[in-house]
């Protein structure tokens, strides 16, 4: 999966859970939790989705604060 494909998959996943978002949102640098685009429960679901995209598990012990801050942060933490 290419970087644009990953970013679009993440954006689509978030948009599906926030139908009120305008087209093209969230941007790659949008603060997802601060803007309330993600709830704490959705972060766990998003982690599972990221594992699915990567096709490999993520060690919960490797998670650091801020990795779900934005699409940019998610991509840097799990796909770079």
mmJSON file of the N, C-alpha and C atoms, coordinates in Angstrom:
{"data_MODEL":{"atom_site":{
"group_PDB":["ATOM","ATOM","ATOM","ATOM","ATOM","ATOM","ATOM","ATOM","ATOM","ATOM","ATOM","ATOM","ATOM","ATOM","ATOM","ATOM","ATOM","ATOM","ATOM","ATOM","ATOM","ATOM","ATOM","ATOM","ATOM","ATOM","ATOM","ATOM","ATOM","ATOM","ATOM","ATOM","ATOM","ATOM","ATOM","ATOM","ATOM","ATOM","ATOM","ATOM","ATOM","ATOM","ATOM","ATOM","ATOM","ATOM","ATOM","ATOM","ATOM","ATOM","ATOM","ATOM","ATOM","ATOM","ATOM","ATOM","ATOM","ATOM","ATOM","ATOM","ATOM","ATOM","ATOM","ATOM","ATOM","ATOM","ATOM","ATOM","ATOM","ATOM","ATOM","ATOM","ATOM","ATOM","ATOM","ATOM","ATOM","ATOM","ATOM","ATOM","ATOM","ATOM","ATOM","ATOM","ATOM","ATOM","ATOM","ATOM","ATOM","ATOM","ATOM","ATOM","ATOM","ATOM","ATOM","ATOM","ATOM","ATOM","ATOM","ATOM","ATOM","ATOM","ATOM","ATOM","ATOM","ATOM","ATOM","ATOM","ATOM","ATOM","ATOM","ATOM","ATOM","ATOM","ATOM","ATOM","ATOM","ATOM","ATOM","ATOM","ATOM","ATOM","ATOM","ATOM","ATOM","ATOM","ATOM","ATOM","ATOM","ATOM","ATOM","ATOM","ATOM","ATOM","ATOM","ATOM","ATOM","ATOM","ATOM","ATOM","ATOM","ATOM","ATOM","ATOM","ATOM","ATOM","ATOM","ATOM","ATOM","ATOM","ATOM","ATOM","ATOM","ATOM","ATOM","ATOM","ATOM","ATOM","ATOM","ATOM","ATOM","ATOM","ATOM","ATOM","ATOM","ATOM","ATOM","ATOM","ATOM","ATOM","ATOM","ATOM","ATOM","ATOM","ATOM","ATOM","ATOM","ATOM","ATOM","ATOM","ATOM","ATOM","ATOM","ATOM","ATOM","ATOM","ATOM","ATOM","ATOM","ATOM","ATOM","ATOM","ATOM","ATOM","ATOM","ATOM","ATOM","ATOM","ATOM","ATOM","ATOM","ATOM","ATOM","ATOM","ATOM","ATOM","ATOM","ATOM","ATOM","ATOM","ATOM","ATOM","ATOM","ATOM","ATOM","ATOM","ATOM","ATOM","ATOM","ATOM","ATOM","ATOM","ATOM","ATOM","ATOM","ATOM","ATOM","ATOM","ATOM","ATOM","ATOM","ATOM","ATOM","ATOM","ATOM","ATOM","ATOM","ATOM","ATOM","ATOM"],
"id":[1,2,3,4,5,6,7,8,9,10,11,12,13,14,15,16,17,18,19,20,21,22,23,24,25,26,27,28,29,30,31,32,33,34,35,36,37,38,39,40,41,42,43,44,45,46,47,48,49,50,51,52,53,54,55,56,57,58,59,60,61,62,63,64,65,66,67,68,69,70,71,72,73,74,75,76,77,78,79,80,81,82,83,84,85,86,87,88,89,90,91,92,93,94,95,96,97,98,99,100,101,102,103,104,105,106,107,108,109,110,111,112,113,114,115,116,117,118,119,120,121,122,123,124,125,126,127,128,129,130,131,132,133,134,135,136,137,138,139,140,141,142,143,144,145,146,147,148,149,150,151,152,153,154,155,156,157,158,159,160,161,162,163,164,165,166,167,168,169,170,171,172,173,174,175,176,177,178,179,180,181,182,183,184,185,186,187,188,189,190,191,192,193,194,195,196,197,198,199,200,201,202,203,204,205,206,207,208,209,210,211,212,213,214,215,216,217,218,219,220,221,222,223,224,225,226,227,228,229,230,231,232,233,234,235,236,237,238,239,240],
"type_symbol":["N","C","C","N","C","C","N","C","C","N","C","C","N","C","C","N","C","C","N","C","C","N","C","C","N","C","C","N","C","C","N","C","C","N","C","C","N","C","C","N","C","C","N","C","C","N","C","C","N","C","C","N","C","C","N","C","C","N","C","C","N","C","C","N","C","C","N","C","C","N","C","C","N","C","C","N","C","C","N","C","C","N","C","C","N","C","C","N","C","C","N","C","C","N","C","C","N","C","C","N","C","C","N","C","C","N","C","C","N","C","C","N","C","C","N","C","C","N","C","C","N","C","C","N","C","C","N","C","C","N","C","C","N","C","C","N","C","C","N","C","C","N","C","C","N","C","C","N","C","C","N","C","C","N","C","C","N","C","C","N","C","C","N","C","C","N","C","C","N","C","C","N","C","C","N","C","C","N","C","C","N","C","C","N","C","C","N","C","C","N","C","C","N","C","C","N","C","C","N","C","C","N","C","C","N","C","C","N","C","C","N","C","C","N","C","C","N","C","C","N","C","C","N","C","C","N","C","C","N","C","C","N","C","C","N","C","C","N","C","C"],
"label_atom_id":["N","CA","C","N","CA","C","N","CA","C","N","CA","C","N","CA","C","N","CA","C","N","CA","C","N","CA","C","N","CA","C","N","CA","C","N","CA","C","N","CA","C","N","CA","C","N","CA","C","N","CA","C","N","CA","C","N","CA","C","N","CA","C","N","CA","C","N","CA","C","N","CA","C","N","CA","C","N","CA","C","N","CA","C","N","CA","C","N","CA","C","N","CA","C","N","CA","C","N","CA","C","N","CA","C","N","CA","C","N","CA","C","N","CA","C","N","CA","C","N","CA","C","N","CA","C","N","CA","C","N","CA","C","N","CA","C","N","CA","C","N","CA","C","N","CA","C","N","CA","C","N","CA","C","N","CA","C","N","CA","C","N","CA","C","N","CA","C","N","CA","C","N","CA","C","N","CA","C","N","CA","C","N","CA","C","N","CA","C","N","CA","C","N","CA","C","N","CA","C","N","CA","C","N","CA","C","N","CA","C","N","CA","C","N","CA","C","N","CA","C","N","CA","C","N","CA","C","N","CA","C","N","CA","C","N","CA","C","N","CA","C","N","CA","C","N","CA","C","N","CA","C","N","CA","C","N","CA","C","N","CA","C","N","CA","C","N","CA","C","N","CA","C","N","CA","C","N","CA","C"],
"label_alt_id":[null,null,null,null,null,null,null,null,null,null,null,null,null,null,null,null,null,null,null,null,null,null,null,null,null,null,null,null,null,null,null,null,null,null,null,null,null,null,null,null,null,null,null,null,null,null,null,null,null,null,null,null,null,null,null,null,null,null,null,null,null,null,null,null,null,null,null,null,null,null,null,null,null,null,null,null,null,null,null,null,null,null,null,null,null,null,null,null,null,null,null,null,null,null,null,null,null,null,null,null,null,null,null,null,null,null,null,null,null,null,null,null,null,null,null,null,null,null,null,null,null,null,null,null,null,null,null,null,null,null,null,null,null,null,null,null,null,null,null,null,null,null,null,null,null,null,null,null,null,null,null,null,null,null,null,null,null,null,null,null,null,null,null,null,null,null,null,null,null,null,null,null,null,null,null,null,null,null,null,null,null,null,null,null,null,null,null,null,null,null,null,null,null,null,null,null,null,null,null,null,null,null,null,null,null,null,null,null,null,null,null,null,null,null,null,null,null,null,null,null,null,null,null,null,null,null,null,null,null,null,null,null,null,null,null,null,null,null,null,null],
"label_comp_id":["UNK","UNK","UNK","UNK","UNK","UNK","UNK","UNK","UNK","UNK","UNK","UNK","UNK","UNK","UNK","UNK","UNK","UNK","UNK","UNK","UNK","UNK","UNK","UNK","UNK","UNK","UNK","UNK","UNK","UNK","UNK","UNK","UNK","UNK","UNK","UNK","UNK","UNK","UNK","UNK","UNK","UNK","UNK","UNK","UNK","UNK","UNK","UNK","UNK","UNK","UNK","UNK","UNK","UNK","UNK","UNK","UNK","UNK","UNK","UNK","UNK","UNK","UNK","UNK","UNK","UNK","UNK","UNK","UNK","UNK","UNK","UNK","UNK","UNK","UNK","UNK","UNK","UNK","UNK","UNK","UNK","UNK","UNK","UNK","UNK","UNK","UNK","UNK","UNK","UNK","UNK","UNK","UNK","UNK","UNK","UNK","UNK","UNK","UNK","UNK","UNK","UNK","UNK","UNK","UNK","UNK","UNK","UNK","UNK","UNK","UNK","UNK","UNK","UNK","UNK","UNK","UNK","UNK","UNK","UNK","UNK","UNK","UNK","UNK","UNK","UNK","UNK","UNK","UNK","UNK","UNK","UNK","UNK","UNK","UNK","UNK","UNK","UNK","UNK","UNK","UNK","UNK","UNK","UNK","UNK","UNK","UNK","UNK","UNK","UNK","UNK","UNK","UNK","UNK","UNK","UNK","UNK","UNK","UNK","UNK","UNK","UNK","UNK","UNK","UNK","UNK","UNK","UNK","UNK","UNK","UNK","UNK","UNK","UNK","UNK","UNK","UNK","UNK","UNK","UNK","UNK","UNK","UNK","UNK","UNK","UNK","UNK","UNK","UNK","UNK","UNK","UNK","UNK","UNK","UNK","UNK","UNK","UNK","UNK","UNK","UNK","UNK","UNK","UNK","UNK","UNK","UNK","UNK","UNK","UNK","UNK","UNK","UNK","UNK","UNK","UNK","UNK","UNK","UNK","UNK","UNK","UNK","UNK","UNK","UNK","UNK","UNK","UNK","UNK","UNK","UNK","UNK","UNK","UNK","UNK","UNK","UNK","UNK","UNK","UNK"],
"label_asym_id":["A","A","A","A","A","A","A","A","A","A","A","A","A","A","A","A","A","A","A","A","A","A","A","A","A","A","A","A","A","A","A","A","A","A","A","A","A","A","A","A","A","A","A","A","A","A","A","A","A","A","A","A","A","A","A","A","A","A","A","A","A","A","A","A","A","A","A","A","A","A","A","A","A","A","A","A","A","A","A","A","A","A","A","A","A","A","A","A","A","A","A","A","A","A","A","A","A","A","A","A","A","A","A","A","A","A","A","A","A","A","A","A","A","A","A","A","A","A","A","A","A","A","A","A","A","A","A","A","A","A","A","A","A","A","A","A","A","A","A","A","A","A","A","A","A","A","A","A","A","A","A","A","A","A","A","A","A","A","A","A","A","A","A","A","A","A","A","A","A","A","A","A","A","A","A","A","A","A","A","A","A","A","A","A","A","A","A","A","A","A","A","A","A","A","A","A","A","A","A","A","A","A","A","A","A","A","A","A","A","A","A","A","A","A","A","A","A","A","A","A","A","A","A","A","A","A","A","A","A","A","A","A","A","A","A","A","A","A","A","A"],
"label_entity_id":["1","1","1","1","1","1","1","1","1","1","1","1","1","1","1","1","1","1","1","1","1","1","1","1","1","1","1","1","1","1","1","1","1","1","1","1","1","1","1","1","1","1","1","1","1","1","1","1","1","1","1","1","1","1","1","1","1","1","1","1","1","1","1","1","1","1","1","1","1","1","1","1","1","1","1","1","1","1","1","1","1","1","1","1","1","1","1","1","1","1","1","1","1","1","1","1","1","1","1","1","1","1","1","1","1","1","1","1","1","1","1","1","1","1","1","1","1","1","1","1","1","1","1","1","1","1","1","1","1","1","1","1","1","1","1","1","1","1","1","1","1","1","1","1","1","1","1","1","1","1","1","1","1","1","1","1","1","1","1","1","1","1","1","1","1","1","1","1","1","1","1","1","1","1","1","1","1","1","1","1","1","1","1","1","1","1","1","1","1","1","1","1","1","1","1","1","1","1","1","1","1","1","1","1","1","1","1","1","1","1","1","1","1","1","1","1","1","1","1","1","1","1","1","1","1","1","1","1","1","1","1","1","1","1","1","1","1","1","1","1"],
"label_seq_id":[1,1,1,2,2,2,3,3,3,4,4,4,5,5,5,6,6,6,7,7,7,8,8,8,9,9,9,10,10,10,11,11,11,12,12,12,13,13,13,14,14,14,15,15,15,16,16,16,17,17,17,18,18,18,19,19,19,20,20,20,21,21,21,22,22,22,23,23,23,24,24,24,25,25,25,26,26,26,27,27,27,28,28,28,29,29,29,30,30,30,31,31,31,32,32,32,33,33,33,34,34,34,35,35,35,36,36,36,37,37,37,38,38,38,39,39,39,40,40,40,41,41,41,42,42,42,43,43,43,44,44,44,45,45,45,46,46,46,47,47,47,48,48,48,49,49,49,50,50,50,51,51,51,52,52,52,53,53,53,54,54,54,55,55,55,56,56,56,57,57,57,58,58,58,59,59,59,60,60,60,61,61,61,62,62,62,63,63,63,64,64,64,65,65,65,66,66,66,67,67,67,68,68,68,69,69,69,70,70,70,71,71,71,72,72,72,73,73,73,74,74,74,75,75,75,76,76,76,77,77,77,78,78,78,79,79,79,80,80,80],
"pdbx_PDB_ins_code":[null,null,null,null,null,null,null,null,null,null,null,null,null,null,null,null,null,null,null,null,null,null,null,null,null,null,null,null,null,null,null,null,null,null,null,null,null,null,null,null,null,null,null,null,null,null,null,null,null,null,null,null,null,null,null,null,null,null,null,null,null,null,null,null,null,null,null,null,null,null,null,null,null,null,null,null,null,null,null,null,null,null,null,null,null,null,null,null,null,null,null,null,null,null,null,null,null,null,null,null,null,null,null,null,null,null,null,null,null,null,null,null,null,null,null,null,null,null,null,null,null,null,null,null,null,null,null,null,null,null,null,null,null,null,null,null,null,null,null,null,null,null,null,null,null,null,null,null,null,null,null,null,null,null,null,null,null,null,null,null,null,null,null,null,null,null,null,null,null,null,null,null,null,null,null,null,null,null,null,null,null,null,null,null,null,null,null,null,null,null,null,null,null,null,null,null,null,null,null,null,null,null,null,null,null,null,null,null,null,null,null,null,null,null,null,null,null,null,null,null,null,null,null,null,null,null,null,null,null,null,null,null,null,null,null,null,null,null,null,null],
"Cartn_x":[0.854,0.0,0.902,0.621,1.437,1.074,1.946,1.673,0.352,0.066,-1.238,-2.414,-2.256,-3.324,-3.577,-2.508,-2.636,-3.323,-2.871,-3.455,-4.94,-5.286,-6.691,-7.519,-6.965,-7.681,-7.947,-6.962,-7.144,-8.197,-8.101,-9.067,-10.487,-10.636,-11.957,-12.503,-11.641,-12.066,-12.596,-11.884,-12.3,-13.575,-13.647,-14.82,-16.077,-15.949,-17.112,-17.714,-16.893,-17.358,-17.769,-17.575,-17.922,-18.614,-19.843,-20.502,-20.715,-20.585,-20.78,-19.542,-18.433,-17.21,-17.376,-16.805,-16.827,-15.921,-16.16,-15.319,-13.84,-12.979,-11.546,-11.038,-11.93,-11.525,-11.495,-10.651,-9.663,-8.423,-7.759,-6.482,-5.431,-4.302,-3.262,-2.751,-2.809,-2.288,-3.378,-4.635,-5.737,-5.551,-5.707,-5.615,-6.899,-6.835,-8.027,-8.754,-8.037,-8.684,-9.118,-8.269,-8.614,-9.846,-9.98,-11.143,-12.34,-12.147,-13.181,-13.629,-12.695,-12.956,-12.77,-12.052,-11.845,-12.173,-12.909,-13.14,-12.105,-12.025,-11.073,-11.406,-12.68,-13.062,-12.685,-12.81,-12.464,-10.966,-10.153,-8.706,-8.36,-9.018,-8.774,-9.176,-10.309,-10.736,-9.773,-9.289,-8.34,-7.036,-6.607,-5.406,-5.579,-6.734,-7.007,-7.012,-7.552,-7.568,-6.143,-5.311,-3.913,-3.2,-3.455,-2.869,-3.309,-4.564,-5.083,-4.379,-4.209,-3.525,-2.07,-1.411,0.001,0.171,-0.889,-0.87,0.118,0.208,1.01,0.572,0.7,0.255,1.165,0.606,1.348,1.465,2.668,2.897,2.382,1.367,0.83,1.89,2.914,3.982,4.793,4.708,5.465,4.723,3.469,2.681,3.182,3.238,3.683,2.61,2.579,1.606,1.753,0.635,0.641,0.616,0.723,0.779,-0.538,-1.631,-2.918,-3.364,-2.425,-2.72,-3.276,-2.732,-3.132,-2.816,-3.291,-2.95,-1.443,-0.822,0.639,1.325,0.867,1.48,1.274,0.083,-0.2,0.711,0.824,1.67,3.125,3.619,5.01,5.257,4.306,4.488,4.41,3.572,3.285,3.624,3.876,4.075,5.386,6.168,7.433,8.591],
"Cartn_y":[-1.172,0.0,1.238,2.177,3.384,4.361,5.332,6.338,7.064,7.541,8.183,7.241,5.962,4.985,4.826,4.75,4.617,5.846,7.021,8.265,8.357,7.976,8.019,6.984,5.815,4.794,5.284,5.924,6.478,7.58,8.482,9.583,9.033,8.025,7.431,6.767,6.062,5.394,6.428,7.527,8.586,9.26,9.546,10.224,9.369,8.062,7.172,7.259,7.562,7.658,9.077,10.008,11.413,11.956,11.532,11.904,13.406,14.182,15.626,16.363,15.658,16.304,16.783,17.953,18.406,17.526,17.488,16.687,17.06,16.053,16.291,16.357,16.339,16.371,14.957,14.671,15.556,15.684,16.822,17.014,16.156,15.971,15.117,15.625,16.938,17.504,17.875,17.526,17.819,17.052,17.739,17.116,16.331,15.033,14.188,14.105,13.959,13.835,15.205,16.206,17.56,18.092,17.76,18.201,17.277,16.242,15.25,14.434,14.217,13.332,11.876,11.66,10.322,10.342,9.34,9.154,8.157,8.04,7.08,5.651,5.335,3.996,3.779,4.813,4.687,4.515,5.031,4.854,3.364,2.594,1.145,0.504,0.917,0.396,0.826,2.06,2.554,1.76,1.402,0.578,-0.747,-1.364,-2.616,-2.393,-1.257,-0.938,-0.732,-0.052,0.154,-1.195,-2.095,-3.441,-4.136,-3.969,-4.565,-3.975,-2.662,-2.018,-2.477,-2.584,-2.999,-4.491,-5.234,-6.697,-7.308,-6.665,-7.196,-6.534,-7.261,-6.714,-5.594,-4.786,-3.713,-4.08,-4.036,-4.317,-3.133,-3.333,-2.223,-1.535,-2.265,-1.665,-0.648,-0.721,0.213,1.525,1.597,2.81,3.942,5.127,6.32,7.391,8.306,9.4,10.154,10.501,11.303,10.535,9.199,8.47,8.532,8.85,8.98,10.441,11.359,12.789,13.253,12.732,13.158,12.034,12.181,11.207,11.211,12.395,12.471,11.652,11.811,11.097,9.589,9.183,7.751,7.169,7.882,7.389,7.285,8.306,8.284,7.149,6.914,5.905,4.476,4.239,2.86,2.483,3.453,3.126,3.643,4.336,4.883,3.955],
"Cartn_z":[0.0,0.0,0.0,-0.893,-0.977,0.141,0.366,1.399,1.155,-0.073,-0.292,-0.029,-0.358,-0.098,1.396,2.178,3.631,4.204,3.793,4.31,3.946,2.739,2.32,3.072,3.315,4.088,5.508,6.124,7.47,7.462,6.478,6.36,6.178,5.335,5.093,6.348,7.078,8.318,9.308,9.447,10.381,9.882,8.592,8.027,8.157,8.017,8.162,9.561,10.537,11.919,12.298,11.366,11.576,10.325,10.06,8.805,8.632,9.694,9.598,9.073,8.895,8.418,6.983,6.669,5.277,4.417,3.109,2.215,2.37,2.347,2.463,3.89,4.847,6.25,6.79,7.713,8.314,7.43,7.552,6.866,7.565,6.925,7.5,8.843,9.069,10.317,11.326,11.039,11.959,13.259,14.374,15.704,15.957,15.775,15.746,17.083,18.158,19.466,19.971,19.802,20.244,19.522,18.249,17.47,17.669,18.473,18.793,17.575,16.667,15.538,15.953,17.065,17.62,19.102,19.539,20.971,21.491,22.792,23.362,22.928,22.797,22.335,20.871,20.064,18.65,18.445,19.367,19.245,19.247,20.102,20.128,18.798,18.247,16.943,15.841,15.931,14.936,15.006,16.189,16.335,15.59,15.734,15.015,13.504,13.065,11.636,11.118,11.897,11.503,11.386,12.323,12.227,10.941,10.593,9.358,8.136,8.109,6.984,6.881,8.024,8.059,7.817,8.067,7.981,8.968,10.125,11.223,12.522,13.626,14.912,15.408,16.29,16.939,18.414,18.927,20.342,21.158,21.994,22.792,23.652,24.057,24.864,24.065,22.738,21.899,21.662,22.086,21.859,22.745,22.185,22.895,22.795,23.759,23.677,22.351,21.775,20.562,19.258,19.287,18.012,17.243,17.917,17.231,17.141,17.285,17.278,15.928,14.846,13.5,12.518,11.301,10.26,10.033,10.058,9.932,11.022,12.27,13.397,13.27,12.865,12.691,11.614,10.509,9.42,9.87,10.546,11.019,12.0,12.89,13.934,13.405,12.409,12.025,10.587,9.723,8.311,7.731,8.509,7.983,8.239],
"occupancy":[1.0,1.0,1.0,1.0,1.0,1.0,1.0,1.0,1.0,1.0,1.0,1.0,1.0,1.0,1.0,1.0,1.0,1.0,1.0,1.0,1.0,1.0,1.0,1.0,1.0,1.0,1.0,1.0,1.0,1.0,1.0,1.0,1.0,1.0,1.0,1.0,1.0,1.0,1.0,1.0,1.0,1.0,1.0,1.0,1.0,1.0,1.0,1.0,1.0,1.0,1.0,1.0,1.0,1.0,1.0,1.0,1.0,1.0,1.0,1.0,1.0,1.0,1.0,1.0,1.0,1.0,1.0,1.0,1.0,1.0,1.0,1.0,1.0,1.0,1.0,1.0,1.0,1.0,1.0,1.0,1.0,1.0,1.0,1.0,1.0,1.0,1.0,1.0,1.0,1.0,1.0,1.0,1.0,1.0,1.0,1.0,1.0,1.0,1.0,1.0,1.0,1.0,1.0,1.0,1.0,1.0,1.0,1.0,1.0,1.0,1.0,1.0,1.0,1.0,1.0,1.0,1.0,1.0,1.0,1.0,1.0,1.0,1.0,1.0,1.0,1.0,1.0,1.0,1.0,1.0,1.0,1.0,1.0,1.0,1.0,1.0,1.0,1.0,1.0,1.0,1.0,1.0,1.0,1.0,1.0,1.0,1.0,1.0,1.0,1.0,1.0,1.0,1.0,1.0,1.0,1.0,1.0,1.0,1.0,1.0,1.0,1.0,1.0,1.0,1.0,1.0,1.0,1.0,1.0,1.0,1.0,1.0,1.0,1.0,1.0,1.0,1.0,1.0,1.0,1.0,1.0,1.0,1.0,1.0,1.0,1.0,1.0,1.0,1.0,1.0,1.0,1.0,1.0,1.0,1.0,1.0,1.0,1.0,1.0,1.0,1.0,1.0,1.0,1.0,1.0,1.0,1.0,1.0,1.0,1.0,1.0,1.0,1.0,1.0,1.0,1.0,1.0,1.0,1.0,1.0,1.0,1.0,1.0,1.0,1.0,1.0,1.0,1.0,1.0,1.0,1.0,1.0,1.0,1.0,1.0,1.0,1.0,1.0,1.0,1.0],
"B_iso_or_equiv":[0.0,0.0,0.0,0.0,0.0,0.0,0.0,0.0,0.0,0.0,0.0,0.0,0.0,0.0,0.0,0.0,0.0,0.0,0.0,0.0,0.0,0.0,0.0,0.0,0.0,0.0,0.0,0.0,0.0,0.0,0.0,0.0,0.0,0.0,0.0,0.0,0.0,0.0,0.0,0.0,0.0,0.0,0.0,0.0,0.0,0.0,0.0,0.0,0.0,0.0,0.0,0.0,0.0,0.0,0.0,0.0,0.0,0.0,0.0,0.0,0.0,0.0,0.0,0.0,0.0,0.0,0.0,0.0,0.0,0.0,0.0,0.0,0.0,0.0,0.0,0.0,0.0,0.0,0.0,0.0,0.0,0.0,0.0,0.0,0.0,0.0,0.0,0.0,0.0,0.0,0.0,0.0,0.0,0.0,0.0,0.0,0.0,0.0,0.0,0.0,0.0,0.0,0.0,0.0,0.0,0.0,0.0,0.0,0.0,0.0,0.0,0.0,0.0,0.0,0.0,0.0,0.0,0.0,0.0,0.0,0.0,0.0,0.0,0.0,0.0,0.0,0.0,0.0,0.0,0.0,0.0,0.0,0.0,0.0,0.0,0.0,0.0,0.0,0.0,0.0,0.0,0.0,0.0,0.0,0.0,0.0,0.0,0.0,0.0,0.0,0.0,0.0,0.0,0.0,0.0,0.0,0.0,0.0,0.0,0.0,0.0,0.0,0.0,0.0,0.0,0.0,0.0,0.0,0.0,0.0,0.0,0.0,0.0,0.0,0.0,0.0,0.0,0.0,0.0,0.0,0.0,0.0,0.0,0.0,0.0,0.0,0.0,0.0,0.0,0.0,0.0,0.0,0.0,0.0,0.0,0.0,0.0,0.0,0.0,0.0,0.0,0.0,0.0,0.0,0.0,0.0,0.0,0.0,0.0,0.0,0.0,0.0,0.0,0.0,0.0,0.0,0.0,0.0,0.0,0.0,0.0,0.0,0.0,0.0,0.0,0.0,0.0,0.0,0.0,0.0,0.0,0.0,0.0,0.0,0.0,0.0,0.0,0.0,0.0,0.0],
"pdbx_formal_charge":[null,null,null,null,null,null,null,null,null,null,null,null,null,null,null,null,null,null,null,null,null,null,null,null,null,null,null,null,null,null,null,null,null,null,null,null,null,null,null,null,null,null,null,null,null,null,null,null,null,null,null,null,null,null,null,null,null,null,null,null,null,null,null,null,null,null,null,null,null,null,null,null,null,null,null,null,null,null,null,null,null,null,null,null,null,null,null,null,null,null,null,null,null,null,null,null,null,null,null,null,null,null,null,null,null,null,null,null,null,null,null,null,null,null,null,null,null,null,null,null,null,null,null,null,null,null,null,null,null,null,null,null,null,null,null,null,null,null,null,null,null,null,null,null,null,null,null,null,null,null,null,null,null,null,null,null,null,null,null,null,null,null,null,null,null,null,null,null,null,null,null,null,null,null,null,null,null,null,null,null,null,null,null,null,null,null,null,null,null,null,null,null,null,null,null,null,null,null,null,null,null,null,null,null,null,null,null,null,null,null,null,null,null,null,null,null,null,null,null,null,null,null,null,null,null,null,null,null,null,null,null,null,null,null,null,null,null,null,null,null],
"auth_seq_id":[1,1,1,2,2,2,3,3,3,4,4,4,5,5,5,6,6,6,7,7,7,8,8,8,9,9,9,10,10,10,11,11,11,12,12,12,13,13,13,14,14,14,15,15,15,16,16,16,17,17,17,18,18,18,19,19,19,20,20,20,21,21,21,22,22,22,23,23,23,24,24,24,25,25,25,26,26,26,27,27,27,28,28,28,29,29,29,30,30,30,31,31,31,32,32,32,33,33,33,34,34,34,35,35,35,36,36,36,37,37,37,38,38,38,39,39,39,40,40,40,41,41,41,42,42,42,43,43,43,44,44,44,45,45,45,46,46,46,47,47,47,48,48,48,49,49,49,50,50,50,51,51,51,52,52,52,53,53,53,54,54,54,55,55,55,56,56,56,57,57,57,58,58,58,59,59,59,60,60,60,61,61,61,62,62,62,63,63,63,64,64,64,65,65,65,66,66,66,67,67,67,68,68,68,69,69,69,70,70,70,71,71,71,72,72,72,73,73,73,74,74,74,75,75,75,76,76,76,77,77,77,78,78,78,79,79,79,80,80,80],
"auth_comp_id":["UNK","UNK","UNK","UNK","UNK","UNK","UNK","UNK","UNK","UNK","UNK","UNK","UNK","UNK","UNK","UNK","UNK","UNK","UNK","UNK","UNK","UNK","UNK","UNK","UNK","UNK","UNK","UNK","UNK","UNK","UNK","UNK","UNK","UNK","UNK","UNK","UNK","UNK","UNK","UNK","UNK","UNK","UNK","UNK","UNK","UNK","UNK","UNK","UNK","UNK","UNK","UNK","UNK","UNK","UNK","UNK","UNK","UNK","UNK","UNK","UNK","UNK","UNK","UNK","UNK","UNK","UNK","UNK","UNK","UNK","UNK","UNK","UNK","UNK","UNK","UNK","UNK","UNK","UNK","UNK","UNK","UNK","UNK","UNK","UNK","UNK","UNK","UNK","UNK","UNK","UNK","UNK","UNK","UNK","UNK","UNK","UNK","UNK","UNK","UNK","UNK","UNK","UNK","UNK","UNK","UNK","UNK","UNK","UNK","UNK","UNK","UNK","UNK","UNK","UNK","UNK","UNK","UNK","UNK","UNK","UNK","UNK","UNK","UNK","UNK","UNK","UNK","UNK","UNK","UNK","UNK","UNK","UNK","UNK","UNK","UNK","UNK","UNK","UNK","UNK","UNK","UNK","UNK","UNK","UNK","UNK","UNK","UNK","UNK","UNK","UNK","UNK","UNK","UNK","UNK","UNK","UNK","UNK","UNK","UNK","UNK","UNK","UNK","UNK","UNK","UNK","UNK","UNK","UNK","UNK","UNK","UNK","UNK","UNK","UNK","UNK","UNK","UNK","UNK","UNK","UNK","UNK","UNK","UNK","UNK","UNK","UNK","UNK","UNK","UNK","UNK","UNK","UNK","UNK","UNK","UNK","UNK","UNK","UNK","UNK","UNK","UNK","UNK","UNK","UNK","UNK","UNK","UNK","UNK","UNK","UNK","UNK","UNK","UNK","UNK","UNK","UNK","UNK","UNK","UNK","UNK","UNK","UNK","UNK","UNK","UNK","UNK","UNK","UNK","UNK","UNK","UNK","UNK","UNK","UNK","UNK","UNK","UNK","UNK","UNK"],
"auth_asym_id":["A","A","A","A","A","A","A","A","A","A","A","A","A","A","A","A","A","A","A","A","A","A","A","A","A","A","A","A","A","A","A","A","A","A","A","A","A","A","A","A","A","A","A","A","A","A","A","A","A","A","A","A","A","A","A","A","A","A","A","A","A","A","A","A","A","A","A","A","A","A","A","A","A","A","A","A","A","A","A","A","A","A","A","A","A","A","A","A","A","A","A","A","A","A","A","A","A","A","A","A","A","A","A","A","A","A","A","A","A","A","A","A","A","A","A","A","A","A","A","A","A","A","A","A","A","A","A","A","A","A","A","A","A","A","A","A","A","A","A","A","A","A","A","A","A","A","A","A","A","A","A","A","A","A","A","A","A","A","A","A","A","A","A","A","A","A","A","A","A","A","A","A","A","A","A","A","A","A","A","A","A","A","A","A","A","A","A","A","A","A","A","A","A","A","A","A","A","A","A","A","A","A","A","A","A","A","A","A","A","A","A","A","A","A","A","A","A","A","A","A","A","A","A","A","A","A","A","A","A","A","A","A","A","A","A","A","A","A","A","A"],
"auth_atom_id":["N","CA","C","N","CA","C","N","CA","C","N","CA","C","N","CA","C","N","CA","C","N","CA","C","N","CA","C","N","CA","C","N","CA","C","N","CA","C","N","CA","C","N","CA","C","N","CA","C","N","CA","C","N","CA","C","N","CA","C","N","CA","C","N","CA","C","N","CA","C","N","CA","C","N","CA","C","N","CA","C","N","CA","C","N","CA","C","N","CA","C","N","CA","C","N","CA","C","N","CA","C","N","CA","C","N","CA","C","N","CA","C","N","CA","C","N","CA","C","N","CA","C","N","CA","C","N","CA","C","N","CA","C","N","CA","C","N","CA","C","N","CA","C","N","CA","C","N","CA","C","N","CA","C","N","CA","C","N","CA","C","N","CA","C","N","CA","C","N","CA","C","N","CA","C","N","CA","C","N","CA","C","N","CA","C","N","CA","C","N","CA","C","N","CA","C","N","CA","C","N","CA","C","N","CA","C","N","CA","C","N","CA","C","N","CA","C","N","CA","C","N","CA","C","N","CA","C","N","CA","C","N","CA","C","N","CA","C","N","CA","C","N","CA","C","N","CA","C","N","CA","C","N","CA","C","N","CA","C","N","CA","C","N","CA","C","N","CA","C","N","CA","C","N","CA","C","N","CA","C"],
"pdbx_PDB_model_num":[1,1,1,1,1,1,1,1,1,1,1,1,1,1,1,1,1,1,1,1,1,1,1,1,1,1,1,1,1,1,1,1,1,1,1,1,1,1,1,1,1,1,1,1,1,1,1,1,1,1,1,1,1,1,1,1,1,1,1,1,1,1,1,1,1,1,1,1,1,1,1,1,1,1,1,1,1,1,1,1,1,1,1,1,1,1,1,1,1,1,1,1,1,1,1,1,1,1,1,1,1,1,1,1,1,1,1,1,1,1,1,1,1,1,1,1,1,1,1,1,1,1,1,1,1,1,1,1,1,1,1,1,1,1,1,1,1,1,1,1,1,1,1,1,1,1,1,1,1,1,1,1,1,1,1,1,1,1,1,1,1,1,1,1,1,1,1,1,1,1,1,1,1,1,1,1,1,1,1,1,1,1,1,1,1,1,1,1,1,1,1,1,1,1,1,1,1,1,1,1,1,1,1,1,1,1,1,1,1,1,1,1,1,1,1,1,1,1,1,1,1,1,1,1,1,1,1,1,1,1,1,1,1,1,1,1,1,1,1,1]
}}}
